[in-house]
Amino acid sequence: MQLALTDEQRMIQQSAERFLAQVASSAAVRSAMASERGHDPQTWARIARELYWPALAIPERYGGLGLGFAEVCLLQEQLGRCLLPSAFYATCCLALPALLLSRNEALKSRWLPLIAAGEVTASLSYTNTQRWDDSSIVVYATPHKDGYQLCGQYLNVIDGADCDLLIVAARTPGSVGEAGIRLFALPADTPGLIRQALPTLDQTRRLANITLDNVVLSDDQLLSEPGQGWALLRQTLQFACVGLAAEQTGGAQQSLDMTLAYITGRQQFGRSIASFQAIKHRCADLMLAVECARSASYYAACIADACLNIDADPHVRGQLAEAAATAKIHASEGFFQCASESIQLHGGVGFTWEYDPHLYFKRARASEQLWGAPAFHREQLARQIFGEQA
């Protein structure tokens, strides 16, 4: 397992830095988040057709570049630094792992080339975005002729109001536990699908409620094999945590960088406040939090990269749950610490609209709860360590 960046990965990272420096200024991010769609379609077109970011982790046989999830996480970190609103996280960290880990070759051949070309954006619809519990899936898939009829509602779906494809989780009536969970690939223009955009704390990431009103799907739209739906969904959520941890690491680093730039130029008592010992101690604590988050998230990205294959080594696959939980804990806490301290160290202007710390604070607080708060993941780690079923 390679735990240091390769030359190719450094090139990808540097290319992303240069591109985002051009298109993701504070003014551009604020303009995009205030727009009707919540992102700039022209920027997304450039991301997909000039830089080929959605194609990175897709195998070459489906029109992708054949790299891996570690490269996706490198981009996630850079996107987290600038908070650029885009469909990248939902498409490449939520929907894409579910498709790649599925054994439905027809669905993969249909959707993966479109995602790689940037013609389709996608997301994952899962009832509870704060805990992983199969009993919280309350959308039902009733057998219907040659397929299923779905009824129910999904809450807080990332980019749910604007994506082209939804991976949805549903339960067969009368089933108990994990065995009755099914995953479907659902085009967003399917009759009976109703989308409602939501106002959010973090304006740089759009959420929506998705209602399925007697939506009829065929067996061909099933991603999961019988009895394997929850296992596929759980592993997809682990990939979602790893990608989010990388993004949080980038946000934490940018919060620290903004703070250092401000305190270096801020004068008090005839000297820069960055020279005060108390300020230095606080910044040192923030740097430690960022480095812990980066180490945990990059290790998790390497584990996820090795698991992004349906025939991956079971031993390595078993390490993904622990690595994802560890990364989510450190990245969530590190990002929130850096974002909150950034507001404090900016002083009276730290919470004003004209300055950016409040944008990072909102993203940090919202991301902390997404896919489980640190307390939830600590509980999962404890169960794994002590041999209980997670």
DOVORO-740453 format. One record per residue: residue in three letters; y, z, x of N, C-alpha, C, CB in turn. Coordinates in steps of 0.02 Angstrom, whole numbers, plus 32768, in hexadecimal, padded with zeros to 4 digits. Atoms other than C-alpha are relative to their C-alpha. Glycine has a CB too. Example, Ala and Ser with C-alpha at 12.3 -4.5 7.8 and 13.67 -1.06 7.14 Angstrom:
# residues 2
ALA7FC58000802D7F1F81868267803C8000802D8001803E7FCE SER7FC57FFD7FD67FCB816582AC803780257FD980177FB98014 
//
This chain:
# residues 390
MET7FC48000802A800080008000803F8000802C8000803D7FD0 GLN7FC480077FD880A87FC980498038802C7FE380177FB68002 LEU7FCD7FD2801881298056803A80447FF3801E7FEB8047800F ALA7FBF80147FE581B57FFF8099800F7FBA7FE780008003804F LEU7FED8042801982177F6780607FED7FCA8031804A7FFE7FF0 THR800E803A7FD681DA7EC180A280407FD780087FC77FD57FE1 ASP7FC5802C7FF782537E3C80E080107FDB7FC07FF47FCE8039 GLU7FF58024803F823A7DDD803D8021802D7FCC7FBE7FE47FE5 GLN7FE37FD1803082617E777FD68049801080117FD780417FFD ARG7FBA7FF57FEC82FF7E98803B802C7FC67FED8004800D804C MET7FDA803A801483377DE78019800E80017FB57FDB7FBF8013 ILE7FF77FFB8048831C7E007F5F803480357FEF7FBD80117FDD GLN7FD17FC9800B837B7EA47F6580477FEB80127FEC803D8029 GLN7FBD80157FEB840E7E5A7FC5801C7FC97FD47FFD7FE88048 SER7FEA8034802E84147DC17F558019801E7FBE7FC77FCE7FF2 ALA7FEB7FDF803E841E7E337EBC80438024800A7FCA80327FE9 GLU7FC17FDE7FF284A97E997F0C803A7FD07FFF7FFD80248044 ARG7FCA80327FFE85117DFD7F2E800F7FE47FBB7FEE7FC68030 PHE7FF6801D804384F67DB57E81802380327FD17FBD7FE97FE1 LEU7FE47FCE802D851C7E567E258047801480137FD4803E7FFE ALA7FBB7FF37FEB85B87E727E8D80307FCD7FE180067FFF804D GLN7FD78035801D85F87DCF7E42800680067FB57FE47FBC8012 VAL80028005804985C57DE27D8C800180437FDC7FC47FDA7FEB ALA80097FBE802185B67E9E7D6C8036803180167FBB801D800F SER7FC97FD17FF486607EE87D908008802E7FC580427FD9800E SER7FF57FD18036869A7F7A7D27801D7FDC7FC3802E80388016 ALA7FE18025803787047F047CBE7FCD7FD57FDC803A7FD58019 ALA8032802C801E86727E8D7CA27FCD80297FD77FDC7FD88036 VAL802F7FD6802485FD7F1A7C6F801E801A7FBF7FEA803C802B ARG7FDE7FE7803D867B7F617BF480087FC97FCD8044801E8012 SER7FF98038802E86997EB57BAA7FBD7FF07FDF801B7FC38025 ALA80428010801C85DE7E967B947FE980347FCE7FCE7FF98038 MET80197FCB802C85B97F3F7B46802780037FBE800380438023 ALA7FD88000803D86467F277AC87FF67FC17FD6804980078012 SER800B803E8024860B7E797A947FCF800A7FC77FE87FC98030 GLU802C7FFC803A85A97E5579F77FB68007801380097FC37FD3 ARG80467FFF7FEB85047E387A527FF1803880327FEE7FBD801F GLY800B7FCA7FD1851E7EC37AD17FF37FEA80477FC980297FE9 HIS8007801A7FBC85087E527B68801D7FBA80027FB67FFF8016 ASP7FE380437FF7854B7DAF7BB07FC87FCD8006802E7FFE8040 PRO803680327FFD84D57D1D7B8880047FD2803D80017FD67FC1 GLN7FF9802B7FC6851C7CB57C167FE68022803F80497FEC800A THR801A7FDC7FC684F57D3C7C967FB480027FFD801C80478002 TRP80497FFF800684447D4A7C527FE37FBC80117FEC80157FB9 ALA801780437FF084317C8D7C5E7FFE7FF5804C802C7FCB7FDF ARG7FFF80077FB784627C947D157FC8802B802080448016801C ILE80367FD47FE783EA7D267D347FBC7FDE7FFA800080437FDA ALA8041801E800E835A7CC57CE77FF77FBD80237FF77FF87FB6 ARG800980467FEA837C7C127D2180177FF3804780257FD37FD2 GLU7FEB80097FBB83D27C287DC97FDB8030802E804B800B8006 LEU801F7FCD7FD583847CCA7E0C7FB6800B7FF0802580407FF9 TYR80477FFB801482DD7CC47DAD7FE780487FFE7FD57FD7802F TRP80157FBA800282D97D817D977FC8800D7FCD803A802C7FEF PRO80377FF2802E826C7D807CF97FBD7FE4801880107FE27FBC ALA803E80207FE881EC7D157D577FE08024803A800D7FB88013 LEU80187FE17FC181D67D8B7DEB7FB880197FFC802D803A8012 ALA80427FE08004813D7DEC7DB07FCD7FD77FD9800780447FE0 ILE802E802A802780EE7D5E7D4B7FD87FD4802F80277FD57FCC PRO8029802A7FD3805B7D067DA080147FB77FFE7FB780067FED GLU7FEC80467FFA80757C547DDA7FE07FD47FCC7FEF7FE78046 ARG8022802B80317FF67C0F7D5F802380007FBC7FB880177FF8 TYR7FD97FFE803D806D7C427CD380497FEB800B7FFD80467FE2 GLY7FBC80177FF281077BF87D25802C8033802380207FEC7FC2 GLY7FD97FCD7FDE813D7C957D8280007FF8804B7FE680447FEE LEU7FFB80027FB7815E7CBC7E387FC6802580228041801D8016 GLY803B7FE17FE480C27D267E50800D803A802E7FD97FCE8024 LEU7FF27FC47FD781157DBE7E9F7FE4803D7FDB804C8007800E GLY801D7FC5801F81027E6C7E568033802E7FE07FD980268031 PHE7FD47FD1802381497F037DFD802F802480307FD780327FD9 ALA7FD37FE17FD081937F4B7E9D80417FD880057FDE80048046 GLU7FC480297FFF820C7EB87EA0802A80097FC17FEE7FB58009 VAL7FDD7FF2803F82377ED77DE98027804180067FCE80047FC5 CYS7FDF7FBF7FF982617F8B7E15803B7FFD80307FCE80358018 LEU7FC6800A7FD482D27F547EA4803B7FE57FD87FEF7FD08039 LEU7FCA801B802A83367EEF7E26801880357FCE7FE87FC17FDA GLN7FED7FCB802F83337F807DAB8030803280217FC280257FE7 GLU7FD37FD27FDD83837FEF7E2E80467FE380067FE480118046 GLN7FBE801F7FFA84107F737E4A80227FFA7FBC7FF97FBA8020 LEU7FE280028044842A7F5D7D8E801780457FEB7FCD7FE47FCE GLY7FEC7FBC80108431801A7D7E8041801380237FCA80318012 ARG7FC27FF17FDB84BC80207DFF803D7FE77FDC7FFD7FE38045 CYS7FC5801D8020852E7FB17D997FFF80077FB480067FB78012 LEU80067FF7804984EE7FD87CE780087FBE7FDA803380327FE7 LEU7FF88040802284ED7F1E7CBE7FD47FFC7FC27FEF7FC68030 PRO80298009803C84B57F087C097FDA7FBD8003802C80037FC0 SER8029803D7FFE84267E8B7C097FBD800E7FE07FF77FE78049 ALA80437FFA801E837A7E697BC27FCA800C80347FF07FC27FD8 PHE80317FFD7FCA83267E837C6A7FD0803B7FF8802280048044 TYR802C7FC6800482E47F347C527FCE7FF97FC7802880407FF7 ALA802D80058039829D7F187BA47FCC7FC9800A80287FF27FC0 THR802D80387FF882517E717BD37FCC800D803780277FC1800F CYS802B7FFE7FC4820A7E967C807FDE8044800B80287FF0803C CYS801F7FBE7FF681E27F517C767FDE801B7FC1803580318017 LEU80207FE9803E81AC7F647BC07FCE7FCC7FE68036800E7FCA ALA802C8032801E81667EC27B797FD37FDF8033802A7FCB7FDD LEU802780267FCF812E7E6B7C187FC080258017802B7FF1803C PRO803F7FDE7FED80B27EF37C537FCB7FFD7FC9800E80488013 ALA80318002803780627EF57BA67FDE7FBC7FFD8022800F7FBE LEU801D8043800180497E397BAD7FD27FF5803C80377FCB7FFF LEU8028800C7FC480097E367C607FBF80287FFF80298012803E LEU803C7FD680027F8D7EC37C407FD27FF07FC5801480497FFD SER8029801480397F4D7E737BA07FCA7FCE8016802D7FE17FC9 ARG803580317FF37EAC7E0F7B9D80027FC57FCF7FBC80227FFC ASN7FF88039802D7EEC7D967B1880207FC78026802B80147FC1 GLU7FE780367FD57EFC7CFB7B84802C7FCF7FDA7FC57FDB801F ALA7FD7802F80287F437C917AF7804780197FF97FE17FF57FBA LEU7FBD7FE380067FD67D077ADD80257FFD80437FFD80487FE6 LYS7FE280027FBE7FF67D117B9880177FB980117FCF801A8035 SER7FEE80457FF17FF67C547BA8803A7FE87FD47FC37FD27FF5 ARG7FC98014802C806E7C467B158042801E80157FF080137FB9 TRP7FC07FDD7FF780F07CC87B418017800780487FFB80437FE2 LEU7FEB7FF37FBC80EE7CE47BFD80297FC6801E7FC4800D802B PRO7FD680367FE5812E7C357C2C804780007FE27FDF7FBE7FF3 LEU7FBE7FFE802081BD7C497BAF802A8039801C7FF980087FB4 ILE7FDC7FC87FE181EB7CF37BF780157FEE80477FD580408000 ALA7FF180137FBB81E27CAF7CA8803B7FD080037FC37FE18020 ALA7FCA8030800182587C227C798041801C7FE47FEC7FC57FD7 GLY7FC47FE2801C82D47C9A7C29800F7FE97FB9803A7FF2802B GLU7FF58019804382BE7C487B7F7FF180347FCA7FD67FC27FF4 VAL80147FCB802F82787CE57B2D800E8044801F7FB67FFA7FEB THR7FFB7FBA7FED82AB7D9B7B397FD380297FD2804B80197FFC ALA80327FDA802682367E237AFD800D804A80067FB97FEF8019 SER7FFA7FB77FFD82277EDD7ADC7FC1801F7FE3803E80197FD9 LEU80397FD9801981AC7F657AA98017802D7FC77FE080298038 SER7FF27FD5803981AD7FBC7A007FCB80367FFC80047FD77FBE TYR802D7FC78002816180687A07802480377FDA7FEA80178048 THR7FDE7FD4802F818780EC79848028803780227FCF801E7FD2 ASN7FE07FC57FE281B3817E79F680127FF180487FD1803D7FFB THR7FEB800F7FBC821B815D7A928009803F802A80417FD97FFF GLN7FF77FC27FDB821E82157AC67FBE80228013802980307FD7 ARG80417FE37FEE816582467AC67FCB7FCA7FF97FF0803D7FD3 TRP8039802D800480C081EC7ADF7FCA80227FD87FE67FEC8047 ASP80307FDF802D8054821B7A4C7FE97FCC7FCF8020803D7FDC ASP80198035802D7FE381A279EF800A80127FB77FB77FF4800E SER7FF87FEC80467FF98209795080467FF07FE67FF380497FF8 SER7FBC800F801680B381DA794C80087FB87FEB803180108037 ILE7FFD80468016808A8123792A7FF47FFE7FB57FCD7FD48027 VAL80057FFD804980AD8114787080087FBB7FE18035802F7FE4 VAL80028044801B80B28057785D7FB67FEE7FF780257FCC8030 TYR8047800C800F800F8022780A7FF07FB67FFD7FEF80207FBD ALA8019804580007FAC7F8278237FC37FFD7FD37FEE7FE88049 THR8035800480327F447F6477877FDC7FBE8006801C800A7FB9 PRO802480407FFE7EB87EE1779380137FD57FC57FB5800C8000 HIS7FE6802E80337EF17E4777337FE77FBA8010804E80017FFE LYS801E80437FF77E8C7DA577237FE77FF9804880347FC97FF0 ASP8016800B7FBB7E7B7D6577D7802A8025803380007FB68010 GLY7FD57FDD7FD17EF37DE27822801380457FE7803F7FD9800C TYR7FE77FBE80127F5F7E7A77FD80437FFA7FDC8007802D803F GLN7FBF7FFB80207FF07EAB778F8020804180187FFA7FFF7FB2 LEU7FDF7FC87FE1806E7F1F77E4803980197FD580197FEE8046 CYS7FC97FE0802480E27F9A778D8015803F80257FEB80117FB7 GLY7FE77FC47FDF8152801F77D780407FF280267FCC801D802F GLN7FC080067FDC81E9803C78467FF9801C8047803880257FDA TYR7FF97FEA7FBB8209804A790180488015800C7FEA7FC88032 LEU7FBD7FE57FF3829C80B2793C80147FF580498003804A7FEE ASN7FE380027FBD830D809879D37FDD7FCF802E7FFF8045801F VAL801F80347FD782C27FF67A1380347FE2802F7FE07FC87FD2 ILE7FD0801A7FCF83187FBF7AB380077FB57FF87FE980118049 ASP7FF08047800A836E7F167A9A7FDB7FE37FC47FEF7FD8803E GLY80278017803983107F0C79F580257FD17FD27FE980397FD9 ALA7FDA802B802E839E7EB57998800A7FBA801B8043801F7FF2 ASP7FEE80417FE283AA7E237A117FC57FDD80228037800A8031 CYS8037801E7FDA82FF7E037A617FDB7FCC7FD57FCF80368018 ASP802580368022828E7D6F7A367FB880117FF180027FC2802B LEU80467FEE800781E57DC57A437FFB804C80017FD57FE18037 LEU800C7FB8800381AB7E747A147FB6800F800A8019801E7FBD ILE80437FE47FFA81107ECD7A518000803F7FD67FEC800E804B VAL7FFE7FC9802F80E97F4579C37FBE80257FFF80127FE77FBA ALA803B7FD6800580707FD679B37FF780157FB78005803F802E ALA800E7FED8045801D7FF9790B7FBB80217FFC80047FC27FD1 ARG803E7FDA800B7F90806378C57FDC7FE47FC3800E804B7FF7 THR80278015803A7F03802B78537FF8803B7FD07FBB7FE48016 PRO80057FC980317EFB809177B07FBF8026800580097FE47FB9 GLY803C7FD77FFE7E83812277B27FE8801280457FCA7FDF7FDB SER80177FF27FBC7E718124786E801D8043801880157FC78031 VAL7FEA7FC07FE37E8081C778D07FFE7FF9804B7FD2803A7FE8 GLY7FFE80017FB87EB581D7798480127FBB801C7FBE8016801C GLU7FEB803A7FDA7EC4814C7A037FDC7FC07FEB7FF6800B8048 ALA802B803B800D7E3A80D779C4801F7FCF7FD07FBD80167FE6 GLY7FE4802D80327EA08091793480407FDD8013800B80277FC2 ILE7FC1801F7FEC7F37805779997FF57FB78013801F8027803B ARG800280477FF07F577F9C79A480457FEB801C7FED7FD57FC2 LEU7FC2801D7FE67FDA7F3A7A0880037FB77FED80068009804D PHE7FF78045801680207E9679C5803C7FE1802380097FFD7FB3 ALA7FC680277FE980937E0E7A0880207FE07FC37FEB7FCA8036 LEU7FE08012803F81127DEE797F80427FDB800E800D80407FD6 PRO7FBF80237FF981987D657985803580207FD47FF87FB57FEE ALA7FCB7FDD8024823F7DAB794E80157FDD7FBF803C8008802C ASP7FEE8024803D82547D2478C87FC980037FCC80117FB88010 THR80377FF9803081B57D5A786C801B80177FBC7FCB8031801B PRO7FEA7FEA804381D27D6877AF7FED80497FF37FE37FD37FCA GLY800B7FB9800F81E37E1D77788017802F80367FB8800B7FF3 LEU7FE77FD67FCA822A7E5B781D804B80097FF77FF07FE28045 ILE7FB97FEF800C82D27EB37804801A8028803B800A80277FBD ARG7FE47FDE7FC683407EE878968045801C7FF080047FD0803D GLN7FC07FDF800C83D17F62788F8019801E80427FF980387FCA ALA7FE27FE77FC2843F7F7E7928801D80467FF380387FD18019 LEU7FEB7FBB8006846E80347949803B800F802E7FC6802F800F PRO7FCD7FE67FD1850A8088798F7FDE80318030803B80237FDA THR80227FD87FCE84D880DF7A3180318025802C7FD37FD4802A LEU7FD97FDB7FCF851781607AAB800E7FD5803D7FDC80418014 ASP7FFA802C7FC684F780E97B3B800D7FB97FE77FBF8002802D GLN7FED8042801B8555804B7B0B7FE87FC6802B804A7FFD7FF9 THR801880357FD5850D7FEB7B9D7FB77FEE7FF2800880148048 ARG804580108013845E7FEE7B4F7FFA80027FB57FCD80318021 ARG80038006804984477FB17A9D7FBB80157FE680107FBA7FEA LEU803D7FEB802283C67FFE7A2780027FE57FB87FF9804D8000 ALA800480188045838A7FC8797C7FC4801F7FDD7FFB7FB27FFD ASN803A7FED80298319800078EE7FDF7FC07FE68015802E7FC5 ILE8026803B801682907F8378C27FD680147FC57FD47FE4803A THR80297FF3803C82457F8178137FD27FC57FF4802E800C7FC3 LEU80318034801181A67F2177EB7FEE80087FB77FC08005802E ASP800B7FFE8048819B7EFA77327FCA7FCE7FEE80427FEF7FD9 ASN803A802A801080ED7EB6770E7FFC7FC2802D80027FEA7FB7 VAL800580367FCF80EB7E4D77AD7FB77FEF800B802280148044 VAL804680177FF9804B7DE677B87FF77FE080457FEE7FCE7FC7 LEU8010801A7FBE80007DC678647FB77FED8003801180358037 SER804580167FF77F627D6E789B7FDE802680387FFD7FB4800E ASP80257FE07FCA7ED97DAF790B80137FE480447FB57FF77FF5 ASP7FEC801F7FC07F187D377990803C8021801F800E7FB67FF5 GLN7FC47FDE7FE57FB47DA279A47FF18045801B803480057FCA LEU80157FBF7FE67F507E3A79DA80017FFE804D7FBA80147FE6 LEU80017FFA7FB77F747E6D7A8E7FC5802980188041801E8019 SER80317FCF7FEA7EF47EF87A957FBB7FF37FE0801780477FEE GLU80448003801A7E387EF77A807FF3803E7FD57FCD7FFB803A PRO800F7FC6802B7DEA7F6D79FE7FF4803F802A7FC37FF27FD5 GLY80077FC17FDE7DFB80207A378027800780417FB9800B800F GLN7FDB7FFF7FC17E6B7FF27ACB804B7FFD7FF77FEA7FC5802A GLY7FB88006800D7F167FEC7A7780288038801E800D7FFC7FB7 TRP7FD97FC87FE67F4E809A7AA77FFF8000804C7FE480427FE5 ALA800380037FB77F1280867B5B80317FCC801C7FB87FEE8017 LEU7FD180347FEB7F777FE57B6B804880187FF67FF47FBF7FDA LEU7FBD7FE8800D801080347B1B801480378030800680197FB8 ARG7FF17FC97FD2800680D07B8780107FE680457FC580318003 GLN7FF3801B7FBD7FFC806B7C2680427FD880017FC67FD48017 THR7FC080238004808D7FFE7BEC803A8031800380047FD77FBF LEU7FCB7FCD7FFD80F5809B7BD18008801C80467FF180387FCE GLN7FFB7FE97FBA80CB80D17C8280297FCE80297FBA8009801E PHE7FD780337FDE8112802C7CC3804980077FEA7FE67FB97FF0 ALA7FBC7FF7801981AA804A7C548023803980238000800C7FB4 CYS7FE47FC77FDC81C580F37CA780117FEF80487FD0803C7FFE VAL7FF580127FBB81B680AB7D55803F7FD380067FC37FDB801E GLY7FC5802B7FFF823680227D30803F80267FF07FF77FC77FCF LEU7FC67FD8801282AB809F7CDF8014802E803A7FF380297FC1 ALA7FF17FD57FC7829D81147D7580257FDA80367FBF801E801C ALA7FDD80287FCE82D280887DE980497FF47FEA7FDD7FBC800A GLU7FBC8009801A836880657D798029804080067FFD7FE97FB6 GLN7FDD7FBF7FFB8396811E7D748013800F80497FD480397FE4 THR7FF17FF67FB9838D81247E32803E7FD980147FC57FEC802B GLY7FC480277FF2840B80987E3D803E801E7FE17FF77FBA7FE6 GLY7FC77FE08020847D80F07DC18015803F80257FF080117FB9 ALA7FF07FC47FDA847181917E2480257FEF80417FC08028800F GLN7FE080147FC1849E81387EC680487FE97FF47FD87FC88021 GLN7FBC8018800E853480E37E76802E80397FEC7FFE7FCC7FC9 SER7FD77FC68012857181877E2B80168026803F7FD8802F7FD1 LEU7FEE7FDF7FC1856B81D57ED880337FD780277FC1800C802A ASP7FD2802B7FDA85C2813F7F28804680027FE27FE67FB88002 MET7FBF7FFC8021864E81437EA68022804280107FF87FF87FB5 THR7FE47FBE7FF3866581FC7EC3801A800580487FCB80367FF4 LEU7FEB7FFE7FBA866D81EB7F8080407FD7800B7FC77FE5802E ALA7FC4802A7FF986ED815F7F72803D80247FE37FF77FBD7FDD TYR7FC77FDE801F875A81C87EFE8016803C80287FED80167FB9 ILE7FEC7FC37FDD8756826C7F5D801B7FF280467FC480308004 THR7FE580127FBF877882148001804A7FEF7FFC7FD97FC4801E GLY7FBA80138008881C81D07FBF802B80347FDD80047FC17FDB ARG7FDB7FCD8026884D82687F56801B803580307FD480217FCA GLN7FDF7FD07FD488CA82D77FB2801180417FDB80407FE1801F GLN7FEF7FBF801B88E083917F938010802F803B7FC6801E7FD3 PHE7FEA7FD47FCA893E840F7FFF80077FDB80427FCF803A8009 GLY7FF380277FC58968838480767FC37FE48024802680288030 ARG803D801A7FE088B4834E80997FD37FE47FCA7FDC80378028 SER8032801C802F882782EB80497FD280367FE77FD87FC88023 ILE802C7FCB801B87C083557FD37FB87FF7801980027FFF7FB3 ALA8042800A7FE48726830780237FF5802B803F7FF67FB78011 SER80077FD77FC4874A837580BA7FF180497FF1803F7FFB802A PHE800E7FBB80128732841780597FB5800E8003801B800F7FB9 GLN80477FF17FF5868E846D80837FDA80047FBE7FF980428026 ALA80237FFB8041866384937FCD7FF07FBB7FE3802A80287FCE ILE800C80448018867683DB7FA07FC97FDF802880427FD68004 LYS8035801D7FD6860A83A880337FBB80197FEB800C8011804A HIS80417FE48015857F841D7FF97FE97FDF7FBF8005804C7FF7 ARG8013801F803F858283D47F4A7FEA7FB8800A803A80037FCE CYS801380467FF3857B83227F8C7FBE7FFC802580377FDC8029 ALA80417FFE7FDD84EB834F80007FC7800B7FCE7FFF80378036 ASP80327FF58033848B83907F6A7FF37FC07FD8801580387FD0 LEU8007803F802584AC82EC7F0E7FD97FCD802980457FE47FEC MET8024802F7FD6847082857FA27FB580118002801D80018047 LEU80467FEC800083CF82EA7FA77FDE7FED7FBE7FFA804C800B ALA801C8013804183B582CC7EED7FF27FB57FFC802F80157FC7 VAL80098049800083CD82107F047FC47FEC802A80407FDD801A GLU803780137FD4835482067F957FBC80157FE4800A801F8044 CYS803E7FEB802182CF82697F377FED7FCF7FC8800780477FE3 ALA800C8030803682E281F57EA27FE97FBD801C803F7FF77FD6 ARG801280417FE382D9815A7F117FB98001801C80327FED8037 SER80437FFB7FE4823C81967F6C7FCB7FFF7FC97FF9803F802A ALA80307FFB803681E381C27ECA7FFB7FBE7FD9801280397FD0 SER8001803D8027821681237E6F7FE27FC6802780477FED7FEA TYR801C80377FDA81E880AF7EFE7FB58008800880227FFB8044 TYR80497FF57FFD813D81007F137FE07FEC7FBE7FF1804A8010 ALA801B80138041812180ED7E5880007FB57FF6802880217FC8 ALA7FFD80488006815880377E627FC77FDF802680437FE6801B CYS8037801B7FD880D680177EEA7FBD800A7FDB7FFD80208045 ILE803C7FF48027804E80687E807FFD7FD07FC47FFD80497FE8 ALA7FFE802C803A808580047DE77FF27FB88015804380057FDD ASP800B80437FE880867F667E4E7FB57FF2800A80257FF58042 ALA804880087FF67FD07F827E7C7FD980007FBE7FE68037802D CYS80227FFC80417FA57FA07DC480127FC77FD1801280427FDF LEU7FEA8035802D7FFA7F067D7C7FCD7FC77FFF80467FE68015 ASN8038802F80027F527EB17D6E7FCA80207FD67FE67FEF8049 ILE80317FE3802D7ED07EC87CE87FC0801680247FEE7FCD7FC9 ASP803B7FED7FD97E4A7ED77D6F8011802C803C7FDB7FC18018 ALA7FE97FD57FC97EA87F557DDC7FCC8037800D8044801F7FEF ASP802C7FC97FEB7E4A7FDD7E3B800A803C7FD1800E8014804A PRO7FF97FC7802F7E2580697DBD801D803F80217FBD80117FE2 HIS7FE67FC57FDE7E4D80ED7E41804C7FFC80057FE180078046 VAL7FB8800A7FFB7EFB80A47E5E802080047FBB80117FBD8021 ARG7FE67FFE80457F13808D7DA3800780487FE87FD37FD77FD1 GLY7FFD7FBB80147EEF81457D8C803A8026801F7FC080238011 GLN7FC77FE07FE07F7D81717E0280427FEF7FDF80027FED8049 LEU7FC18017801D7FFE81157D9A802080347FD37FF57FC07FD9 ALA7FE47FCE802E8012819E7D178026803680267FC8801F7FD6 GLU7FE07FCB7FD8803982227D9B803F7FE680237FCF801B8034 ALA7FC7801C7FDC80AD81AF7DFE803A7FF17FD07FEC7FBF8024 ALA7FCC80108031810C81767D628023803F7FE87FE37FDA7FC5 ALA7FE37FC18017812582287D25802C802080357FC980317FEB THR7FD97FE37FC9816082647DCF80417FDB800A7FD77FFF8041 ALA7FC380287FF881DB81D57DDF8031800C7FC87FEF7FB58004 LYS7FD47FF58039821F81F07D308022804580057FD97FFA7FBF ILE7FE37FBD7FFA823B82AA7D5280387FFF80337FCA80338014 HIS7FCE7FFE7FCB829782947DF6803B7FD37FF27FE07FED8042 ALA7FCA802F800D82FB81FD7DC0802D80177FC67FE47FBB7FF1 SER7FD87FE88039833182487D19802D803980167FD180177FC7 GLU7FD97FC67FEC836982EB7D6680337FEE80357FD28038801A GLY7FD180147FCC83B982997DFE803A7FD97FE47FDD7FD78034 PHE7FCB8028801E841B821C7D968030802C7FD97FE37FC97FD3 PHE7FD47FD58028845B829F7D1E802A802E802C7FD780297FCE GLN7FDB7FD57FD2848C83137DAD80397FD980207FD1801C8035 CYS7FCC80287FDF84EB82887E0680377FEB7FCF7FE17FC28021 ALA7FCE80178031854082497D67802C80397FE97FDD7FE07FC5 SER7FD87FC88017857782F57D2D802D801A80377FD280397FE6 GLU7FD77FEA7FC885B483287DDA80387FCD800E7FD5800A803E SER7FCC80337FF6861282837DE5803C800C7FD37FE37FBA7FF2 ILE7FCA7FF0802E867782B17D4B8027803D80197FE5800C7FB9 GLN7FE07FC37FE8869A835E7D93802B7FF2803E7FCC8035800F LEU7FDD800B7FC186CD83207E3F80387FCC7FFA7FCF7FEA8035 HIS7FC6802C800E873F829B7DF4803A80277FE27FEB7FC77FD0 GLY7FCA7FD7801A87A2832A7DAB80167FEC7FBA803B7FFE802E GLY7FE5800C80438814830D7D167FF47FBA7FE68048800D8000 VAL800A8045801787F482517D117FB67FEF7FF780207FCE8031 GLY8047800F8001873782607D177FE47FED7FBD7FDB8039801A PHE801B800F8043871D82587C5B802A7FCD7FDA7FFC80407FD8 THR7FD58030802387A581D87C327FDE7FBC7FFC80447FFA8024 TRP801E8042800D877A812C7BEF800C7FCF8039801A7FE37FBF GLU7FEE80307FCC87D180D17C7E7FD48004803D8048800A8014 TYR802D7FF77FC7875A81187D007FB77FF87FEA800C80458022 ASP80458011801086A180EE7D0A7FCE803B7FFC7FE77FD18031 PRO80337FCB8001864A81997D1F7FE3800E7FBB801D803F801B HIS801A7FF18042863B81AF7C637FCA7FCE7FEC803880007FCC LEU80338031800F85D6810D7C577FBD8014801F80157FBA8018 TYR803D7FEB7FDE8558814D7CD57FE580427FE2800D8009804C PHE80167FC2801F855481F87C837FDA7FF17FBF803C802E7FF2 LYS80218012803F852781A97BDB7FBD7FE0800D802D7FD17FD7 ARG8040801F7FF084A1813C7C297FCE8033801A800A7FC88034 ALA802D7FCD7FE5845B81D27C877FE3802B7FC98025802C8032 ARG80187FD480368450823E7BEB7FD07FDA7FD2803C801B7FD7 ALA802C8027802B840381B37B817FBE7FF0802280227FBF7FEA SER803D80127FDB8387817E7C087FD4803D800C80127FE08042 GLU80277FC37FF6835282327C247FCF800C7FC8802F803C8007 GLN802B7FF5803A830A82387B747FD17FC67FF2802B800D7FC4 LEU8028803B800F82C381897B737FBB8005802180247FC08019 TRP80467FFC7FEA820381857B827FED804680187FF47FCD8037 GLY80137FBC7FF1820082417B928030802280307FBC8002801C ALA7FD47FD87FD5827382C67BDB7FD7801D803A802380397FD8 PRO80257FE37FC8824683187C827FCF80377FEC8030801C8032 ALA802E7FCA801681F883AE7C277FBF7FE27FE58022802C7FCB PHE803C8020801B8180833A7BCD7FD37FE6803880137FC67FD0 HIS8028801C7FC9814A82E47C6E7FE38037802D802B7FD1802A ARG801D7FC77FDD8132838C7CC47FC280197FDC803480398008 GLU803B7FEC802880BD83B97C377FC67FD0800C801280027FB5 GLN803580317FF4805D83177C527FE1800A8046801C7FB97FFA LEU80197FF47FBC805083397D0D7FD3803E8003803A80078031 ALA80287FC38000801083E97CED7FBB7FF47FE2802580377FD9 ARG8041800F801F7F8983A67C7A7FD37FD8802E800A7FD97FBE GLN802880277FD07F5283297CFD7FE6802B803880297FC6801C ILE80127FD67FC77F5183A97D897FC980327FED803D8026801A PHE80307FCD80157EEF842A7D257FC47FE27FD8802380357FD6 GLY803C801F801C7E7483AB7CE17FFF7FF87FB67FC780258013 GLU7FFE800A80497EAE83A37C2D800E7FB87FF18035802E7FE0 GLN7FF5804480147EB683017BCE804A7FF57FF37FD67FF07FC2 ALA7FB8800D80077F6782B87BDC800D7FDB7FBF801B7FD8803B 
//
